[in-house]
Amino acid sequence: MASEVDAVTKLYDYLLWLVPKLEKFPRQQKFLIGDRLETLLLDILDLLVEAAYTRNKAALLQRANIKLEQLRYLIRLAKDLKLLSLNSYEFSARAIDGIGTSVGGWLRYARHEKL
């Protein structure tokens, strides 16, 4: 399904873009917020890959959606602490929205498929 591949690809591409930025965080914030962001993104990737290979996709995709919301707040915090520039924050917000749209479409499809 297109949303499945789209969600994983978008998240992967966002990870490739964000990880080098996290490496540039000040030492204290790199280990606090940077590690948390990276772990959260990898957790979401794990959930999406697992959803691609299991029958019970809806539960996994709902968990991924919750983690995407947590990600939104952490990215906002990074911006407010001036760890990310406004341009990087705007790019992140658009990327996370795009991932969320793909996951949401996949979730709707998975719920409909069960009926």
C-alpha positions in Angstrom: 0.0 0.0 0.0 1.2 3.5 -0.9 0.7 5.1 2.6 2.7 2.4 4.2 5.8 2.9 2.0 5.2 6.7 2.1 5.1 6.9 5.9 8.3 4.8 6.3 10.1 6.7 3.6 9.1 10.1 4.9 10.2 9.2 8.5 13.5 7.7 7.3 14.2 10.8 5.2 13.4 13.1 8.2 15.7 11.0 10.4 18.5 11.4 7.9 18.0 15.2 7.9 17.6 15.6 11.7 20.3 13.4 13.1 23.2 15.6 12.0 21.4 18.6 13.5 21.1 16.7 16.8 24.8 16.2 16.8 25.3 19.9 16.9 23.2 20.5 20.0 25.2 21.8 23.0 26.6 18.9 25.0 24.1 19.0 27.9 21.1 19.3 25.5 22.5 16.7 23.1 22.3 14.0 25.8 18.9 15.2 27.1 16.7 16.5 24.3 18.8 15.2 21.3 18.9 11.6 22.6 15.2 11.7 23.4 14.3 13.0 19.9 16.5 10.4 18.2 15.0 7.6 20.4 11.5 8.8 19.7 12.1 8.8 16.0 13.6 5.3 16.0 10.7 4.1 18.1 8.3 5.5 15.5 10.3 3.8 12.7 10.1 0.5 14.6 6.4 0.8 15.0 5.9 1.6 11.3 8.1 -1.3 10.1 6.3 -3.7 12.5 2.9 -2.5 11.2 4.0 -3.2 7.7 4.6 -6.9 8.6 1.7 -7.6 10.9 -2.0 -8.1 10.7 -2.9 -5.9 13.6 -1.7 -2.6 12.1 -4.2 -0.3 13.7 -2.9 -0.6 17.3 0.7 0.0 16.1 -0.3 2.9 13.9 -2.2 4.5 16.8 0.9 4.2 19.0 3.0 5.8 16.2 0.5 8.7 16.0 0.9 9.3 19.8 4.6 9.2 19.5 4.4 11.7 16.5 2.5 14.1 18.8 5.2 13.7 21.5 7.8 14.4 18.7 5.9 17.6 17.8 6.3 18.9 21.4 9.9 18.0 21.7 10.8 19.7 18.4 8.9 22.8 19.6 10.8 22.7 22.8 14.1 22.5 20.9 13.1 25.5 18.9 12.0 27.5 22.0 15.4 26.6 23.6 17.1 27.9 20.4 18.6 24.5 19.7 16.9 24.5 16.3 16.6 27.6 14.0 13.2 28.8 13.0 13.8 27.5 9.5 14.7 24.0 10.8 11.6 24.1 13.1 9.4 25.0 10.1 10.9 22.2 8.0 10.4 19.8 10.9 6.8 20.8 11.4 6.0 20.3 7.7 7.9 16.9 7.7 6.1 15.7 10.9 2.8 16.8 9.4 3.5 14.9 6.2 4.5 11.8 8.2 1.3 12.1 10.3 -0.8 12.4 7.2 0.7 9.3 5.8 0.3 7.4 9.0 -3.3 8.6 9.4 -4.2 7.5 5.9 -2.6 4.1 6.5 -4.5 3.9 9.8 -7.8 4.6 8.1 -7.1 2.0 5.5 -6.2 -0.6 8.2 -9.4 0.1 10.1 -11.5 -0.1 6.9 -9.7 -3.3 5.9 -10.7 -4.9 9.2 -14.4 -4.3 8.6 
